[in-house]
Amino acid sequence: MRLRDLMKQPVYTVTPADTAGHARQLMRQHDIRHLPVVDGKDIVGLIAQRDLLLADDDLKVEIVMSRDVATLPPDATAREAANLLRGRKVGCVPVVEKGQLVGMVSEMDLLELVSRPAAAVQGHNRHDQGSPSVTHARSRGRTPPAH
């Protein structure tokens, strides 16, 4: 199955200047555990619910976000996404097409896929294993402030 068939939309995002409190509120409001951190159209980080566990509400997102973010295109397979999540020990992958953030796929989305009856995924090539088209987004010269 392709990520375009699994990805969640719309994608809620935060900026590096947003606060941990704002990120926490968005996660609660939309019942999500991950938010891409964007600067304009560029993905510069990712913040997970666990990153916010000990963060004060007024702490800036850029201080607690993960900076090395791998993305996949919508035509990547669920297997590629699962391998990426397992290999990088992350809980989600942003889906990017032509430089535009178009969706998110989480480990929960993949678990839901494997728990579906076979008839629900019929018509999708479950054996497709092409090579992953992973893109890495890195922060643009920013160094996180010291803790």
N, C-alpha and C positions, 0 to 999 in steps of 0.2 A: 504494500500500500504506500502511496506517495504522501509526503507531508501536507500537500495542498488539501488532502482529504481528511487530515487529522488536526491541522493547526486551528488554534483558537483565535477568533477575531471578535471585536476589535482588540487591538493591543493598547493597553494602558502604559504610559511611560512617565518617567520623572527626569529631571535635569540634575546635573551635579550640584547646582545651587539650592535645590529643594531640600527640605528638612526631612529627617528620619520620621518625624511625626506625620508629615504629609504622606510619605511613602507607606507608612503603617496604615494610615486611614484609607488610602486607595486599595490596599490589599484587603482590608476588612470589608470595605464597601463592595468590592467586586469578587470577593471570595477567591483570591488568587494568592500565590506564594512567591512569585517572582515578578520583577519589573525591569525592563530594559532602561538603562540610563542613556539619554540622548542629548547631543549637543547639535542642534539643528537637525539635519537628517542622519548624522553619524551616530552609530551606537558606540559609546565610549565606556560602557560598563554594564553591570548587571547587579541588582540588589535582590537578595533573597530574604524571606521572612526570618530566617535564622540569623542573618546579619544584623537584624534590628532588635534582637532579644535584649541586649544590654545597652543599646544606644539611647541616649537622651533624646527627647523629642526635638530639641533645637539643634542637634548635630547635623551637619550638612551631609547629604548623600555621598558626595565625593570622598568623604573620609572612610566610609564603611563599604563602598561598592567594590566588587571584583572588577579588575580592569582588563584582563585578557579574556575576551569573549569570542567564542567560536560560533559561527552561524552556518546555516545550511540553506540551500535553495528549495523552493516548493516542490521541485521534481525529485528531490532526494527521497530515499526509501525510509520506511519506519525502522528497518534494520540498521541503516546508516546512523539514524538518530540515536537508536539504542546503544550502538557501539560508541558513539561520541559521548553520550551521557555517562556511560560506564567507564570509558577510558579517562575522561577528564574529571570524573566524580562531581558532576554538576546535576542539578535537578531540572534544567530546561535548556532549550536551544531556540534562539530567535530565528525566524525564517525570513530571509531577505531575497528580494527579487529586483534586479536592476538598481541596486543601491537603496531600495525602499524596504523598510520593515513592514512585512505583510501579515505576520502571524507569529504565534509562539506554540511550541510543542513541549510538553512537560513529561516527566516520567509517569505521571498519573494518566496522561493521554495514551501513552504506550501500554500501560497496564490495562486500561479499558479496552484497548484494541485486542490484546491477547485473551481477554476474558469474554469477548463476543462469541456467539455461536458461529460456526464455520459459514453458515448461509449468509450471515450479516456482512462478511468480507468477501463473499463470492464475487467474481468478476474483477477482482484486483489481483495482480500478479504478486503473490506472497513469496515467491522464490527469487524475485529480482534482487540482485546483489551488487549492482554497479559500484564503481569506486566513489567514495564520498567526495563531495565538492565543498570541503570545509573552508570557510573564510575566517580569518582571525581579525577582530577589531581591537586595536590597541588605543590607549589614551594618547592624545596628541601632546606629548612632552610634559604632561602634568605629573608632578610628584606629590603623592599624598602627604598631607601635613603629618608631622610626628605626633604620636599619641601621648 
